[in-house]
């Protein structure tokens, strides 16, 4: 970690002078990585740009319970292209225990930088944590792979248009099932639509706003493939234009590994089709 911090402090002073950032970039491009292929020029430039301008970056940490990514804003402090190490501030709105768990389980985290072409997603492992109570905490990451995408979401989302929207049956506790249409879906959740009357009270019932509303749903994609999933209600809106309808957003709640694998495979196949890509 000290090596990464020292590297940053060394080039940061030069990067603040006219033309120095470009010279530093040229030097970085001339270096070769010890592990695997060298980082491409575009990635080096993005890292240098975010460091010198102190631009915030996005950290995504996988929740092993829900299998969804929690995300937070943080700062990229420095990087070492020789060892593929990156140094970031420990984000304040992610429980530090989640970072410790990710390190101990050797789970991957994602560092996302906004670049000219879209978003640069860097898959990393956590190699060091400096967690000092009452002081600034730092996280050292080691990059394993990277990719540029036009979608801010790390995971793909697919959309459905009328009349090809699959049916979703939602069963609130103790009430008849409601039939929705699926508008879009990702590995984390979905947006549903119900035409007609206001059904918000049917969904939320008398549940306390401080507690989560869990819904039992059945996603019917066709006559041969149905996927039952438990969902946590995120948002329910009643709209009067262009015709009375309800829009409901849900987040998948602790899906079974088999169901998650089937969902990931389905989304992966549909996301390659321009008809469904979001």
HUDASUL-V259337 format. One record per backbone hydrogen bond with DSSP energy under -0.5 kcal/mol. CO is the residue of the C=O (numbers start at 0). NH is the residue of the N-H. If there is no record, write none. Layout:
# HUDASUL-V259337
co=CO nh=NH
co=CO nh=NH
This chain:
# HUDASUL-V259337
co=0 nh=4
co=1 nh=5
co=2 nh=6
co=3 nh=7
co=4 nh=8
co=5 nh=9
co=6 nh=10
co=7 nh=11
co=8 nh=12
co=9 nh=13
co=10 nh=14
co=11 nh=15
co=13 nh=16
co=16 nh=19
co=16 nh=20
co=18 nh=22
co=19 nh=23
co=20 nh=24
co=21 nh=25
co=22 nh=26
co=23 nh=27
co=24 nh=28
co=25 nh=29
co=26 nh=30
co=27 nh=30
co=33 nh=35
co=39 nh=43
co=40 nh=44
co=41 nh=45
co=42 nh=46
co=43 nh=47
co=44 nh=48
co=45 nh=49
co=46 nh=50
co=47 nh=51
co=48 nh=52
co=49 nh=53
co=49 nh=54
co=50 nh=53
co=54 nh=75
co=56 nh=73
co=57 nh=111
co=58 nh=60
co=58 nh=71
co=59 nh=109
co=60 nh=69
co=61 nh=63
co=62 nh=66
co=62 nh=67
co=67 nh=62
co=69 nh=60
co=71 nh=58
co=73 nh=56
co=74 nh=76
co=74 nh=88
co=77 nh=86
co=79 nh=83
co=79 nh=84
co=81 nh=33
co=81 nh=34
co=83 nh=142
co=84 nh=79
co=85 nh=140
co=86 nh=76
co=86 nh=77
co=87 nh=138
co=88 nh=90
co=90 nh=93
co=94 nh=97
co=94 nh=98
co=95 nh=99
co=96 nh=100
co=97 nh=101
co=98 nh=102
co=99 nh=103
co=100 nh=104
co=101 nh=106
co=102 nh=105
co=106 nh=125
co=107 nh=61
co=108 nh=123
co=109 nh=59
co=109 nh=111
co=110 nh=112
co=110 nh=121
co=111 nh=57
co=112 nh=119
co=114 nh=117
co=117 nh=114
co=118 nh=120
co=118 nh=148
co=119 nh=112
co=119 nh=121
co=120 nh=122
co=120 nh=146
co=121 nh=110
co=122 nh=143
co=122 nh=144
co=123 nh=108
co=124 nh=126
co=124 nh=141
co=127 nh=139
co=128 nh=130
co=129 nh=131
co=129 nh=137
co=130 nh=132
co=131 nh=134
co=136 nh=89
co=137 nh=129
co=138 nh=87
co=138 nh=140
co=139 nh=126
co=139 nh=127
co=140 nh=85
co=140 nh=142
co=141 nh=124
co=144 nh=122
co=146 nh=120
co=148 nh=118
co=155 nh=186
co=156 nh=277
co=157 nh=184
co=160 nh=163
co=165 nh=181
co=166 nh=219
co=167 nh=169
co=167 nh=179
co=168 nh=170
co=168 nh=217
co=169 nh=171
co=169 nh=177
co=170 nh=215
co=171 nh=174
co=177 nh=169
co=177 nh=179
co=179 nh=167
co=180 nh=182
co=180 nh=192
co=182 nh=159
co=183 nh=190
co=184 nh=157
co=187 nh=251
co=188 nh=185
co=189 nh=249
co=190 nh=182
co=190 nh=183
co=191 nh=247
co=192 nh=180
co=193 nh=245
co=196 nh=198
co=198 nh=202
co=199 nh=203
co=200 nh=204
co=203 nh=206
co=207 nh=210
co=211 nh=213
co=212 nh=214
co=212 nh=232
co=214 nh=216
co=214 nh=230
co=215 nh=170
co=216 nh=228
co=217 nh=168
co=217 nh=219
co=218 nh=220
co=218 nh=226
co=219 nh=166
co=221 nh=224
co=224 nh=220
co=224 nh=221
co=225 nh=227
co=226 nh=218
co=228 nh=216
co=229 nh=252
co=230 nh=214
co=230 nh=232
co=231 nh=250
co=234 nh=248
co=236 nh=238
co=236 nh=246
co=238 nh=244
co=239 nh=242
co=243 nh=195
co=244 nh=238
co=245 nh=193
co=246 nh=236
co=247 nh=191
co=248 nh=233
co=248 nh=234
co=249 nh=189
co=250 nh=231
co=251 nh=253
co=255 nh=259
co=256 nh=260
co=257 nh=261
co=258 nh=262
co=259 nh=263
co=260 nh=264
co=261 nh=265
co=262 nh=266
co=263 nh=267
co=264 nh=268
co=265 nh=269
co=266 nh=270
co=267 nh=271
co=268 nh=271
co=269 nh=272
co=271 nh=273
co=272 nh=275
co=272 nh=276
co=275 nh=158
